[in-house]
Amino acid sequence: MLAVSSIDRGGAREVVALALTHADALYNLARWLVRDPQEAEDLVQETYARALAAAHQFEAGSNLKAWLMRILRNTYLDGRRRARPEGGDVAGENVEEMAPAPNARESDSAQIRALVAEEVAAAVQALPEAWRTAILLDLEGLSEAEMAGVLGCAEGTVKSRLARARAALRERLAGHRP
């Protein structure tokens, strides 16, 4: 394990001290990207390993969460690139595993909420990966500039992806408006 006292360059101490505070946000993004709880845990673990190895590159005072999310996304994309020649494209999506199944004892309103949650999850999963990632980063509270850094694209591209993703979600979920 890396000791904080042995790190003295850039914002490395900040990385070691605060990285775990973002574990839930990283897991949520990983879960949406890989769609499997075990793979999501592995992706987060690999993200932390890479972040600690590159901790000296982190600029103190910048957004640690955005930096970690970028590492996670790049790790995910690296894994997809490595897997593609052997197994083809990423396997089909199974939204049912991600959405909570309604319990027989739940009230009608709880069952309706669960059904709507499944439909929202399905709508988000149906988005192209770039749009889905932008929406998820937006839900994590990152600014458009921070999202651009995570995604490695221009801020205008982020705005475009968000607008298109939101429009697609509105269209797909139009039946749920009051």
Steps between C-alpha positions, in 0.01 A plus 500: 500500500616852422577708808391863501838610638679355197300719261610857463448606138200685355169415662592141578426539872154629413442195278597256773309684771177567311471240223277262695241772562402460134463120502120505477496740204766296322311176563175652371666607175678165468173313561329685218793448266563128553154394622636236736561556873818289516648659187411844638687422822799381298491815288494723808787304654704536180415871495638545852813302412563721198417817694746414777769416245444838332429697820804720445335630179191629680494878534420600857181703525347368178191277495608159631162343421521604134860374481400162646199475267724562201733223613201270545364579154839455335547170684158387379579599140838327517327182615248519217778548245687196634186284505371593155738292280431181697133523590360761262301793631371537853229252595133592497348701777296360783310786655287271712801416719559869574146610582344387825235232462170590665424306817162329519423681826581849375220747460364586158685831494828328586441252218430784260818679612698180447352456153583859409853454639544198272382701203733788586790257541413342164482846338841596640650165394362548147704819457827479310793457740629856453158651574436264795836587655432873464160462670650295784780751557240777503304309765821475704509880507798562272503827308512495121867603513577215740305256282702614200816415692367157597379422149804649325298723271403865459245661730277564198500127427386432856217752462396336174508150650298611800240674283463198273486256790239706682291529183520123446399436862210747476376328185535150641339591833230734360225269624591574861425870489197614700 
